[in-house]
Amino acid sequence: MNAQNNQPIYVTQPSLPPLEEYVDYLKGVWQSGILTHNGPLVQELEKQLCNTLNIKNFVTVTNGTIAIQMAIKALELKGEIITTPFSWVATISAIKWEGCTPAFCDIDPETLNINPAKIEALITDKTVAIMPVHVFGNPCHVEQIEAIAKKHNLKVIYDGAHAIGTTVNGKSVLEWGDISATSLHGTKLLNTAEGGGCITTNLDLHEKLKRIRFFGHDQNKDIVEDGFNGKMTEVHAALGLANLKYFDEVLADRKHKYLLYRDALQANSKLSFQKLNGDGCNYSYFPVIFETEQTLLEAEKKLNKQKIFPRRYFYPSLNTLGHIVEYQPMPESESIAKRILCLPLYKNLQIDDIEKIIRLIA
Ligand SMILES: Cc1ncc(COP(=O)(O)O)c(C=O)c1O
């Protein structure tokens, strides 16, 4: 789909494998008759994810929101969780659904991640954890955050919904923190349509997460945990396995297109870009920051006229969702949320469409 054949261009399109390759996996499902309950494809996907990402453990689950809830549940947290207002609403809804309260910490307006220098001032006797987000796949300052958490005896859960393929010092960022939660949603670099995962290097927590995912069952099917149903199905795991074969290609393609956008648009002094922390970002999104909300709206209108639909993401800043949380002013996040637009970026996006978008914006 592209502007040449007059089809709309959306901010993203899911990466899909050749249909036959997915069907091959499904034939196995039909033969085995196993649809769920930690079936062979789920186990194979978890194994291959560990190999591909070079990590020790991966518990697949139904989606990234459940992955965050399971992380909170596994760590038995009750109290305030310091988190960022510049995220998708799932970050705070997961916190609230687990009976905890989000306490917002403003962001660094350059990296767009939680500002580690502002965390300590927010710690109270009710604080139990810190939940930073690797925004747009840009890794947080994990060492600084770990030092703060250790000093104050707090848990760290990373919302790594965007962070599959992101590295710090050459290693997956998903192994930082007590638990990381990631998303395998259709819009992510690797997808199982809907899906997600919990990653921890702590084997006891890993086993506990597996029990929580499966109604609290242990190996003998005794119910030993306050669990629920977070199981990924074989049909979803099959899509993940078929997609995983192309993961490196998808990563390389994103980086190439990200750099095309950035190299062309950075000549425009009225635009600014997320400052990447190190060289391990997975380039999963291409956000542009405008000088004012007005100029963003003008650019968006211009693109929409050409059937190009970028996305205001993340917008609005979560601290302003008065029906969900109590308002606490977060000037940096509120300002960025009003001025940021994610441009189309996906595997099937044509280079001449990127060039057209660049011309329209510049
Ligand atoms: C930062 C962030 N956290 C959590 C989620 C929730 O993931 P899922 O859609 O898989 O539930 C998303 C979804 O896009 C997200 O962007």
The ligand as a Tripos MOL2 file, in Angstrom:
@<TRIPOS>MOLECULE
LIG
   16    16     1     0     0
SMALL
NO_CHARGES

@<TRIPOS>ATOM
      1 C1          4.2730    1.6760   26.6480 C.3       1 LIG1
      2 C2          3.2280    0.6070   26.5290 C.ar      1 LIG1
      3 N1          2.9610   -0.1670   27.6040 N.ar      1 LIG1
      4 C3          2.0730   -1.1670   27.5400 C.ar      1 LIG1
      5 C4          1.3860   -1.4470   26.3830 C.ar      1 LIG1
      6 C5          0.3790   -2.5530   26.3790 C.3       1 LIG1
      7 O1          0.7170   -3.5970   25.5040 O.3       1 LIG1
      8 P1         -0.4490   -4.4980   24.8720 P.3       1 LIG1
      9 O2         -1.1120   -3.6940   23.8150 O.co2     1 LIG1
     10 O3          0.2750   -5.6900   24.3350 O.co2     1 LIG1
     11 O4         -1.3810   -4.8570   25.9860 O.co2     1 LIG1
     12 C6          1.6120   -0.6730   25.2490 C.ar      1 LIG1
     13 C7          0.8830   -0.9630   24.0010 C.2       1 LIG1
     14 O5          1.1720   -0.5090   22.9420 O.2       1 LIG1
     15 C8          2.5600    0.3800   25.3100 C.ar      1 LIG1
     16 O6          2.8150    1.1610   24.2540 O.3       1 LIG1
@<TRIPOS>BOND
     1     1     2 1
     2     2     3 ar
     3     2    15 ar
     4     3     4 ar
     5     4     5 ar
     6     5     6 1
     7     5    12 ar
     8     6     7 1
     9     7     8 1
    10     8     9 2
    11     8    10 1
    12     8    11 1
    13    12    13 1
    14    12    15 ar
    15    13    14 2
    16    15    16 1
@<TRIPOS>SUBSTRUCTURE
     1 LIG1         1 GROUP 0 **** ****
